Amino acid sequence: MQPINRTNLTESAAESLRAEILSGRWAIGERIPNETALTELLAVSRGTVREAVRVLISKGLLDARQGSGTYVRSTVDTSGALDRVKRSGLRDQWEARAALDVEAARLAALRHTPGDLDRMRGLLKARGTVADGGREAFGRRDIAFHRSIVEASGNRAIVELYDFFTSAILETIHSTLNGNLPEPDDRAHAAIVDAIATGDPERAAAAVRSFMAPVLRELERLLSQ
């Protein structure tokens, strides 16, 4: 490990540690050197090391255990993945959203409770229109409705992925409201809930595909021009 330049010390220290973690210098579950050792390795102050470690904890690479030390939690850095998603094309974002929504609805049909259905219908009623508080507020309400379906899937990984994609999904929703893309109406949203309520996973999946189809067709048309 090379001493770092003194330009942005915390950022540089965090990047140096990150590179070592991703290279496999320390295995998952292994304790990294203590603050004193890292201070010597990086040639920075203990405070800078402490802040750099906090950065990597927030990124999910390290795990601090009180009274024990700091351990490698993951050697996969996903911190830049969401930015790459946001830089992808609108069609790619919608297709990713569709894949999550279709599987979530399919599982929700199998696993939902009466309370799940009540929550979906309540959030759909509260969704309203863009006129109710503006585009950003409407986007948040729309996300809340769709997330209630994801939660009803009972699949924690899908929920986490959906949360990860939320910012990009909000951008796609906003894009449907600028007059260039069709925005599914309340009837199309309600059809998803009704399909989930039947308990038929394929019917629920089909309802989401039907919901997404007009937007995807329009995106294909725009891209082909």
C-alpha positions in Angstrom: 0.0 0.0 0.0 1.5 3.3 -1.1 1.3 6.6 0.9 -1.4 8.9 -0.5 -1.2 12.4 -1.9 -2.5 15.2 0.4 -5.1 16.7 -1.8 -8.4 15.3 -0.5 -7.1 13.1 2.3 -10.3 11.3 3.4 -11.3 10.6 -0.2 -7.8 9.4 -1.1 -7.5 7.3 2.0 -10.9 5.7 1.3 -10.0 5.0 -2.3 -6.7 3.4 -1.2 -8.4 1.2 1.3 -11.1 0.4 -1.2 -8.5 -0.7 -3.8 -6.9 -3.0 -1.3 -10.3 -4.6 -0.3 -11.3 -5.1 -4.0 -7.9 -6.6 -4.8 -8.5 -9.3 -2.1 -5.8 -8.2 0.2 -8.1 -9.0 3.1 -10.7 -11.8 2.8 -14.4 -11.4 3.6 -14.7 -11.7 7.4 -11.1 -10.8 8.0 -10.2 -7.9 10.3 -8.3 -5.1 8.7 -5.3 -3.4 10.4 -6.1 -1.1 13.3 -6.1 2.7 13.1 -2.5 3.0 14.2 -1.3 0.5 11.5 -3.4 2.2 8.8 -2.1 5.6 9.8 1.4 4.4 9.1 0.5 2.6 5.9 -1.3 5.6 4.4 0.8 8.3 6.0 -2.2 10.3 7.2 -3.7 11.2 10.6 -5.8 8.8 12.7 -8.8 11.1 12.1 -8.5 10.8 8.4 -8.2 7.0 8.7 -11.3 7.0 10.9 -13.3 9.0 8.3 -12.1 6.9 5.4 -13.2 3.8 7.2 -16.7 5.3 7.9 -17.0 6.0 4.1 -16.3 2.3 3.3 -18.7 1.2 6.0 -21.4 3.3 4.4 -20.6 1.7 1.1 -21.1 -1.8 2.6 -17.4 -2.8 2.2 -16.5 -2.8 5.9 -18.2 -3.6 9.1 -17.2 -2.1 12.5 -17.7 -4.3 15.5 -17.5 -2.5 18.8 -14.7 -3.8 21.0 -13.4 -6.1 18.2 -12.3 -4.1 15.2 -13.3 -3.5 11.6 -13.9 -6.4 9.3 -14.3 -6.8 5.5 -18.0 -7.2 4.8 -17.8 -7.4 1.0 -15.3 -7.3 -1.8 -17.9 -6.1 -4.3 -18.3 -2.3 -4.6 -21.8 -1.5 -5.8 -21.6 2.2 -5.0 -21.3 3.3 -8.6 -23.9 0.9 -9.9 -26.9 3.3 -9.4 -25.0 6.1 -11.2 -24.5 3.8 -14.2 -28.2 2.9 -14.1 -29.1 6.6 -14.2 -26.8 7.1 -17.2 -28.4 4.2 -19.1 -31.0 4.9 -21.7 -34.7 5.4 -20.8 -35.7 2.2 -22.5 -33.1 0.2 -20.5 -34.5 1.8 -17.3 -38.0 0.9 -18.2 -37.1 -2.6 -19.1 -35.3 -3.1 -15.8 -38.3 -1.7 -14.0 -40.6 -4.0 -15.9 -38.6 -7.0 -15.0 -38.8 -6.2 -11.3 -42.4 -5.3 -11.4 -43.5 -8.4 -13.3 -41.7 -10.8 -10.9 -42.9 -8.9 -7.9 -46.5 -9.1 -9.0 -46.2 -12.8 -9.8 -44.9 -13.5 -6.3 -47.4 -11.1 -4.7 -50.2 -13.1 -6.3 -48.9 -16.2 -4.5 -48.0 -14.6 -1.1 -50.2 -11.5 -0.5 -52.3 -11.1 2.6 -55.6 -9.2 2.8 -53.7 -6.4 4.5 -51.4 -6.2 1.5 -54.4 -5.7 -0.8 -55.9 -3.1 1.4 -52.6 -1.2 1.4 -52.2 -1.4 -2.4 -55.8 -0.1 -2.9 -55.3 2.7 -0.3 -52.1 3.8 -2.0 -53.7 3.7 -5.4 -56.5 5.9 -4.2 -54.0 8.3 -2.7 -51.9 8.4 -5.9 -54.1 11.1 -7.4 -52.8 13.1 -10.3 -49.9 15.4 -11.1 -52.2 18.3 -10.2 -52.2 17.1 -6.6 -48.9 18.7 -5.4 -46.9 18.6 -8.6 -44.8 16.1 -10.5 -42.3 15.2 -7.8 -45.0 14.5 -5.2 -47.0 12.5 -7.7 -43.8 10.5 -8.5 -43.3 9.6 -4.9 -47.0 8.5 -4.5 -46.7 6.4 -7.6 -43.5 4.7 -6.3 -45.2 4.1 -3.0 -48.0 2.2 -4.8 -45.7 0.1 -6.9 -43.4 -0.6 -3.9 -46.4 -2.0 -2.0 -46.7 -4.7 -4.7 -43.0 -5.4 -4.4 -43.3 -5.7 -0.6 -46.2 -8.1 -1.0 -43.9 -10.4 -3.0 -42.2 -11.4 0.2 -38.9 -11.4 -1.6 -36.3 -9.3 0.3 -33.8 -9.3 -2.5 -36.4 -7.8 -4.9 -37.4 -5.2 -2.3 -33.7 -4.2 -1.9 -33.2 -4.1 -5.7 -36.3 -2.0 -6.1 -35.1 0.5 -3.5 -31.8 0.6 -5.3 -33.5 1.5 -8.6 -35.9 4.0 -7.0 -34.0 7.1 -8.2 -33.8 5.9 -11.7 -37.4 4.7 -11.7 -38.6 8.1 -10.5 -36.8 9.7 -13.4 -38.6 7.3 -15.8 -41.9 8.2 -14.2 -41.2 11.9 -14.7 -40.2 11.2 -18.3 -43.7 9.7 -18.9 -45.3 13.0 -17.8 -43.6 15.3 -20.2 -46.0 14.6 -23.1 -43.7 12.3 -25.0 -44.6 9.0 -23.4 -48.0 7.5 -22.3 -48.7 7.4 -18.6 -50.8 4.3 -17.5 -54.1 5.5 -16.0 -55.7 4.4 -12.7 -57.6 1.7 -14.5 -54.3 0.1 -15.6 -52.9 0.3 -12.1 -56.1 -1.2 -10.6 -55.9 -4.1 -13.0 -52.6 -5.1 -11.5 -54.1 -5.2 -8.0 -57.2 -7.1 -9.2 -55.0 -9.6 -10.9 -52.9 -10.1 -7.8 -56.1 -10.6 -5.7 -57.1 -13.6 -7.9 -54.0 -15.5 -6.6 -53.0 -16.3 -10.2 -49.3 -15.5 -10.7 -49.4 -15.6 -14.5 -52.4 -13.3 -14.6 -50.7 -10.9 -12.3 -47.5 -11.0 -14.4 -49.6 -10.4 -17.6 -51.3 -7.4 -16.0 -47.9 -5.8 -15.4 -46.7 -6.6 -18.9 -49.9 -5.0 -20.3 -49.3 -2.0 -18.1 -45.8 -1.5 -19.3 -46.4 -2.3 -23.0 -47.6 1.1 -24.3 -44.5 2.9 -22.8 -42.1 0.3 -24.2 -43.7 0.4 -27.6 -43.4 4.2 -27.7 -39.8 4.0 -26.6 -39.0 1.6 -29.4 -40.8 3.9 -31.9 -38.8 6.9 -30.7 -35.5 5.1 -30.9 -36.2 3.8 -34.4 -36.7 7.3 -35.7 
